[in-house]
Amino acid sequence: MHLGRVIGTVVSTSKDPSLSGSKLLIVARLNENAEPDGYTEIAVDTVGAGHGETVIVTTSSAARMTESLDGSVADASIVGIVDTVEIH
């Protein structure tokens, strides 16, 4: 898992049926200082995240372990919206 910030949306009218009804968001990966590290990805939103929010992203087979994505082709999923981050 890693932290990211939602920076945009993707609209795709033609996609794999397993993604039907899924909201796709563009997420900028964040480093340990909550700054973008230059890497972006498209993730399926499972929690209702919005533009500018800091989110928790899970990837690979873990991305498909949500109820709504079981058996999906998704490789990245937003599984949480972050309220605060504390670094010590």
CNS distance restraints for C-alpha pairs under 8 A (distance, minus, plus):
assign (resid   1 and name CA) (resid  56 and name CA) 6.70 0.50 0.50
assign (resid   1 and name CA) (resid  57 and name CA) 5.50 0.50 0.50
assign (resid   1 and name CA) (resid  58 and name CA) 4.50 0.50 0.50
assign (resid   1 and name CA) (resid  59 and name CA) 6.74 0.50 0.50
assign (resid   2 and name CA) (resid  29 and name CA) 7.27 0.50 0.50
assign (resid   2 and name CA) (resid  30 and name CA) 7.54 0.50 0.50
assign (resid   2 and name CA) (resid  56 and name CA) 5.82 0.50 0.50
assign (resid   2 and name CA) (resid  57 and name CA) 5.43 0.50 0.50
assign (resid   2 and name CA) (resid  58 and name CA) 6.71 0.50 0.50
assign (resid   3 and name CA) (resid  29 and name CA) 6.10 0.50 0.50
assign (resid   3 and name CA) (resid  30 and name CA) 5.48 0.50 0.50
assign (resid   3 and name CA) (resid  31 and name CA) 7.61 0.50 0.50
assign (resid   3 and name CA) (resid  34 and name CA) 7.73 0.50 0.50
assign (resid   3 and name CA) (resid  54 and name CA) 6.82 0.50 0.50
assign (resid   3 and name CA) (resid  55 and name CA) 5.69 0.50 0.50
assign (resid   3 and name CA) (resid  56 and name CA) 4.84 0.50 0.50
assign (resid   3 and name CA) (resid  57 and name CA) 6.11 0.50 0.50
assign (resid   4 and name CA) (resid  27 and name CA) 5.72 0.50 0.50
assign (resid   4 and name CA) (resid  28 and name CA) 5.24 0.50 0.50
assign (resid   4 and name CA) (resid  29 and name CA) 4.25 0.50 0.50
assign (resid   4 and name CA) (resid  30 and name CA) 5.00 0.50 0.50
assign (resid   4 and name CA) (resid  36 and name CA) 7.78 0.50 0.50
assign (resid   4 and name CA) (resid  54 and name CA) 5.60 0.50 0.50
assign (resid   4 and name CA) (resid  55 and name CA) 5.27 0.50 0.50
assign (resid   4 and name CA) (resid  56 and name CA) 6.38 0.50 0.50
assign (resid   4 and name CA) (resid  57 and name CA) 6.76 0.50 0.50
assign (resid   5 and name CA) (resid  27 and name CA) 5.37 0.50 0.50
assign (resid   5 and name CA) (resid  28 and name CA) 5.21 0.50 0.50
assign (resid   5 and name CA) (resid  29 and name CA) 6.59 0.50 0.50
assign (resid   5 and name CA) (resid  30 and name CA) 7.03 0.50 0.50
assign (resid   5 and name CA) (resid  36 and name CA) 7.95 0.50 0.50
assign (resid   5 and name CA) (resid  51 and name CA) 7.91 0.50 0.50
assign (resid   5 and name CA) (resid  52 and name CA) 5.91 0.50 0.50
assign (resid   5 and name CA) (resid  53 and name CA) 5.56 0.50 0.50
assign (resid   5 and name CA) (resid  54 and name CA) 4.46 0.50 0.50
assign (resid   5 and name CA) (resid  55 and name CA) 5.99 0.50 0.50
assign (resid   6 and name CA) (resid  25 and name CA) 6.64 0.50 0.50
assign (resid   6 and name CA) (resid  26 and name CA) 5.90 0.50 0.50
assign (resid   6 and name CA) (resid  27 and name CA) 4.52 0.50 0.50
assign (resid   6 and name CA) (resid  28 and name CA) 6.43 0.50 0.50
assign (resid   6 and name CA) (resid  49 and name CA) 7.70 0.50 0.50
assign (resid   6 and name CA) (resid  50 and name CA) 6.68 0.50 0.50
assign (resid   6 and name CA) (resid  51 and name CA) 5.09 0.50 0.50
assign (resid   6 and name CA) (resid  52 and name CA) 5.09 0.50 0.50
assign (resid   6 and name CA) (resid  53 and name CA) 5.62 0.50 0.50
assign (resid   6 and name CA) (resid  54 and name CA) 6.63 0.50 0.50
assign (resid   6 and name CA) (resid  55 and name CA) 7.30 0.50 0.50
assign (resid   7 and name CA) (resid  25 and name CA) 7.60 0.50 0.50
assign (resid   7 and name CA) (resid  26 and name CA) 5.65 0.50 0.50
assign (resid   7 and name CA) (resid  27 and name CA) 5.71 0.50 0.50
assign (resid   7 and name CA) (resid  28 and name CA) 6.59 0.50 0.50
assign (resid   7 and name CA) (resid  51 and name CA) 5.76 0.50 0.50
assign (resid   7 and name CA) (resid  52 and name CA) 5.98 0.50 0.50
assign (resid   8 and name CA) (resid  25 and name CA) 5.78 0.50 0.50
assign (resid   8 and name CA) (resid  26 and name CA) 4.85 0.50 0.50
assign (resid   8 and name CA) (resid  27 and name CA) 7.18 0.50 0.50
assign (resid   8 and name CA) (resid  51 and name CA) 6.36 0.50 0.50
assign (resid   9 and name CA) (resid  23 and name CA) 7.99 0.50 0.50
assign (resid   9 and name CA) (resid  24 and name CA) 5.99 0.50 0.50
assign (resid   9 and name CA) (resid  25 and name CA) 4.32 0.50 0.50
assign (resid   9 and name CA) (resid  26 and name CA) 5.49 0.50 0.50
assign (resid  10 and name CA) (resid  23 and name CA) 7.86 0.50 0.50
assign (resid  10 and name CA) (resid  24 and name CA) 5.37 0.50 0.50
assign (resid  10 and name CA) (resid  25 and name CA) 5.81 0.50 0.50
assign (resid  10 and name CA) (resid  26 and name CA) 6.86 0.50 0.50
assign (resid  10 and name CA) (resid  42 and name CA) 7.80 0.50 0.50
assign (resid  11 and name CA) (resid  24 and name CA) 7.12 0.50 0.50
assign (resid  15 and name CA) (resid  19 and name CA) 6.72 0.50 0.50
assign (resid  15 and name CA) (resid  20 and name CA) 7.31 0.50 0.50
assign (resid  16 and name CA) (resid  20 and name CA) 7.10 0.50 0.50
assign (resid  16 and name CA) (resid  73 and name CA) 7.58 0.50 0.50
assign (resid  18 and name CA) (resid  69 and name CA) 7.37 0.50 0.50
assign (resid  18 and name CA) (resid  71 and name CA) 7.27 0.50 0.50
assign (resid  18 and name CA) (resid  72 and name CA) 4.90 0.50 0.50
assign (resid  18 and name CA) (resid  73 and name CA) 6.58 0.50 0.50
assign (resid  19 and name CA) (resid  69 and name CA) 7.76 0.50 0.50
assign (resid  19 and name CA) (resid  72 and name CA) 6.69 0.50 0.50
assign (resid  19 and name CA) (resid  73 and name CA) 7.39 0.50 0.50
assign (resid  19 and name CA) (resid  74 and name CA) 7.51 0.50 0.50
assign (resid  22 and name CA) (resid  44 and name CA) 6.38 0.50 0.50
assign (resid  22 and name CA) (resid  45 and name CA) 6.99 0.50 0.50
assign (resid  22 and name CA) (resid  46 and name CA) 7.92 0.50 0.50
assign (resid  23 and name CA) (resid  44 and name CA) 5.85 0.50 0.50
assign (resid  23 and name CA) (resid  45 and name CA) 5.50 0.50 0.50
assign (resid  23 and name CA) (resid  46 and name CA) 7.92 0.50 0.50
assign (resid  24 and name CA) (resid  42 and name CA) 6.42 0.50 0.50
assign (resid  24 and name CA) (resid  43 and name CA) 5.69 0.50 0.50
assign (resid  24 and name CA) (resid  44 and name CA) 4.75 0.50 0.50
assign (resid  24 and name CA) (resid  45 and name CA) 6.05 0.50 0.50
assign (resid  25 and name CA) (resid  42 and name CA) 5.54 0.50 0.50
assign (resid  25 and name CA) (resid  43 and name CA) 5.43 0.50 0.50
assign (resid  25 and name CA) (resid  44 and name CA) 6.39 0.50 0.50
assign (resid  25 and name CA) (resid  45 and name CA) 6.61 0.50 0.50
assign (resid  26 and name CA) (resid  40 and name CA) 6.81 0.50 0.50
assign (resid  26 and name CA) (resid  41 and name CA) 5.73 0.50 0.50
assign (resid  26 and name CA) (resid  42 and name CA) 4.61 0.50 0.50
assign (resid  26 and name CA) (resid  43 and name CA) 6.44 0.50 0.50
assign (resid  27 and name CA) (resid  40 and name CA) 5.51 0.50 0.50
assign (resid  27 and name CA) (resid  41 and name CA) 5.40 0.50 0.50
assign (resid  27 and name CA) (resid  42 and name CA) 6.13 0.50 0.50
assign (resid  27 and name CA) (resid  43 and name CA) 6.83 0.50 0.50
assign (resid  28 and name CA) (resid  36 and name CA) 6.03 0.50 0.50
assign (resid  28 and name CA) (resid  37 and name CA) 7.60 0.50 0.50
assign (resid  28 and name CA) (resid  38 and name CA) 7.16 0.50 0.50
assign (resid  28 and name CA) (resid  39 and name CA) 5.99 0.50 0.50
assign (resid  28 and name CA) (resid  40 and name CA) 4.39 0.50 0.50
assign (resid  28 and name CA) (resid  41 and name CA) 6.67 0.50 0.50
assign (resid  29 and name CA) (resid  36 and name CA) 5.67 0.50 0.50
assign (resid  29 and name CA) (resid  37 and name CA) 6.03 0.50 0.50
assign (resid  29 and name CA) (resid  38 and name CA) 7.15 0.50 0.50
assign (resid  29 and name CA) (resid  39 and name CA) 5.60 0.50 0.50
assign (resid  29 and name CA) (resid  40 and name CA) 5.86 0.50 0.50
assign (resid  29 and name CA) (resid  41 and name CA) 7.72 0.50 0.50
assign (resid  30 and name CA) (resid  34 and name CA) 5.08 0.50 0.50
assign (resid  30 and name CA) (resid  35 and name CA) 5.04 0.50 0.50
assign (resid  30 and name CA) (resid  36 and name CA) 4.40 0.50 0.50
assign (resid  30 and name CA) (resid  37 and name CA) 5.55 0.50 0.50
assign (resid  31 and name CA) (resid  35 and name CA) 5.48 0.50 0.50
assign (resid  31 and name CA) (resid  36 and name CA) 6.22 0.50 0.50
assign (resid  31 and name CA) (resid  37 and name CA) 5.70 0.50 0.50
assign (resid  32 and name CA) (resid  87 and name CA) 7.88 0.50 0.50
assign (resid  33 and name CA) (resid  87 and name CA) 7.92 0.50 0.50
assign (resid  41 and name CA) (resid  76 and name CA) 7.81 0.50 0.50
assign (resid  42 and name CA) (resid  76 and name CA) 6.95 0.50 0.50
assign (resid  43 and name CA) (resid  57 and name CA) 7.63 0.50 0.50
assign (resid  43 and name CA) (resid  74 and name CA) 7.67 0.50 0.50
assign (resid  43 and name CA) (resid  75 and name CA) 7.45 0.50 0.50
assign (resid  43 and name CA) (resid  76 and name CA) 4.66 0.50 0.50
assign (resid  43 and name CA) (resid  77 and name CA) 4.83 0.50 0.50
assign (resid  43 and name CA) (resid  78 and name CA) 6.18 0.50 0.50
assign (resid  44 and name CA) (resid  74 and name CA) 6.97 0.50 0.50
assign (resid  44 and name CA) (resid  76 and name CA) 6.32 0.50 0.50
assign (resid  44 and name CA) (resid  77 and name CA) 4.62 0.50 0.50
assign (resid  44 and name CA) (resid  78 and name CA) 6.03 0.50 0.50
assign (resid  45 and name CA) (resid  49 and name CA) 6.55 0.50 0.50
assign (resid  45 and name CA) (resid  77 and name CA) 6.00 0.50 0.50
assign (resid  45 and name CA) (resid  78 and name CA) 4.91 0.50 0.50
assign (resid  45 and name CA) (resid  79 and name CA) 7.26 0.50 0.50
assign (resid  46 and name CA) (resid  66 and name CA) 7.80 0.50 0.50
assign (resid  46 and name CA) (resid  68 and name CA) 7.53 0.50 0.50
assign (resid  46 and name CA) (resid  77 and name CA) 6.83 0.50 0.50
assign (resid  46 and name CA) (resid  78 and name CA) 5.82 0.50 0.50
assign (resid  46 and name CA) (resid  79 and name CA) 5.92 0.50 0.50
assign (resid  47 and name CA) (resid  78 and name CA) 6.82 0.50 0.50
assign (resid  47 and name CA) (resid  79 and name CA) 6.10 0.50 0.50
assign (resid  47 and name CA) (resid  80 and name CA) 6.31 0.50 0.50
assign (resid  47 and name CA) (resid  81 and name CA) 7.36 0.50 0.50
assign (resid  49 and name CA) (resid  53 and name CA) 6.66 0.50 0.50
assign (resid  49 and name CA) (resid  55 and name CA) 7.44 0.50 0.50
assign (resid  49 and name CA) (resid  78 and name CA) 7.84 0.50 0.50
assign (resid  49 and name CA) (resid  81 and name CA) 6.51 0.50 0.50
assign (resid  53 and name CA) (resid  81 and name CA) 7.04 0.50 0.50
assign (resid  53 and name CA) (resid  82 and name CA) 7.57 0.50 0.50
assign (resid  54 and name CA) (resid  81 and name CA) 6.14 0.50 0.50
assign (resid  54 and name CA) (resid  82 and name CA) 5.44 0.50 0.50
assign (resid  54 and name CA) (resid  83 and name CA) 7.85 0.50 0.50
assign (resid  55 and name CA) (resid  78 and name CA) 6.50 0.50 0.50
assign (resid  55 and name CA) (resid  79 and name CA) 7.49 0.50 0.50
assign (resid  55 and name CA) (resid  80 and name CA) 5.56 0.50 0.50
assign (resid  55 and name CA) (resid  81 and name CA) 4.46 0.50 0.50
assign (resid  55 and name CA) (resid  82 and name CA) 5.34 0.50 0.50
assign (resid  56 and name CA) (resid  78 and name CA) 5.76 0.50 0.50
assign (resid  56 and name CA) (resid  79 and name CA) 5.74 0.50 0.50
assign (resid  56 and name CA) (resid  80 and name CA) 4.90 0.50 0.50
assign (resid  56 and name CA) (resid  81 and name CA) 6.26 0.50 0.50
assign (resid  56 and name CA) (resid  82 and name CA) 6.85 0.50 0.50
assign (resid  57 and name CA) (resid  76 and name CA) 6.64 0.50 0.50
assign (resid  57 and name CA) (resid  77 and name CA) 5.54 0.50 0.50
assign (resid  57 and name CA) (resid  78 and name CA) 4.52 0.50 0.50
assign (resid  57 and name CA) (resid  79 and name CA) 5.96 0.50 0.50
assign (resid  57 and name CA) (resid  80 and name CA) 7.32 0.50 0.50
assign (resid  58 and name CA) (resid  62 and name CA) 6.24 0.50 0.50
assign (resid  58 and name CA) (resid  63 and name CA) 5.29 0.50 0.50
assign (resid  58 and name CA) (resid  76 and name CA) 5.71 0.50 0.50
assign (resid  58 and name CA) (resid  77 and name CA) 5.43 0.50 0.50
assign (resid  58 and name CA) (resid  78 and name CA) 6.51 0.50 0.50
assign (resid  58 and name CA) (resid  79 and name CA) 6.87 0.50 0.50
assign (resid  59 and name CA) (resid  63 and name CA) 4.77 0.50 0.50
assign (resid  59 and name CA) (resid  75 and name CA) 5.41 0.50 0.50
assign (resid  59 and name CA) (resid  76 and name CA) 4.28 0.50 0.50
assign (resid  59 and name CA) (resid  77 and name CA) 6.38 0.50 0.50
assign (resid  60 and name CA) (resid  64 and name CA) 7.66 0.50 0.50
assign (resid  60 and name CA) (resid  75 and name CA) 4.92 0.50 0.50
assign (resid  60 and name CA) (resid  76 and name CA) 6.45 0.50 0.50
assign (resid  61 and name CA) (resid  65 and name CA) 7.14 0.50 0.50
assign (resid  61 and name CA) (resid  75 and name CA) 6.90 0.50 0.50
assign (resid  63 and name CA) (resid  69 and name CA) 7.82 0.50 0.50
assign (resid  63 and name CA) (resid  74 and name CA) 6.47 0.50 0.50
assign (resid  63 and name CA) (resid  75 and name CA) 5.68 0.50 0.50
assign (resid  63 and name CA) (resid  76 and name CA) 5.15 0.50 0.50
assign (resid  63 and name CA) (resid  77 and name CA) 4.98 0.50 0.50
assign (resid  64 and name CA) (resid  69 and name CA) 5.05 0.50 0.50
assign (resid  64 and name CA) (resid  70 and name CA) 5.35 0.50 0.50
assign (resid  64 and name CA) (resid  71 and name CA) 6.68 0.50 0.50
assign (resid  64 and name CA) (resid  72 and name CA) 6.17 0.50 0.50
assign (resid  64 and name CA) (resid  73 and name CA) 7.67 0.50 0.50
assign (resid  64 and name CA) (resid  74 and name CA) 6.23 0.50 0.50
assign (resid  64 and name CA) (resid  75 and name CA) 7.22 0.50 0.50
assign (resid  64 and name CA) (resid  77 and name CA) 7.54 0.50 0.50
assign (resid  65 and name CA) (resid  69 and name CA) 6.60 0.50 0.50
assign (resid  65 and name CA) (resid  70 and name CA) 5.86 0.50 0.50
assign (resid  66 and name CA) (resid  70 and name CA) 6.22 0.50 0.50
assign (resid  69 and name CA) (resid  74 and name CA) 7.29 0.50 0.50
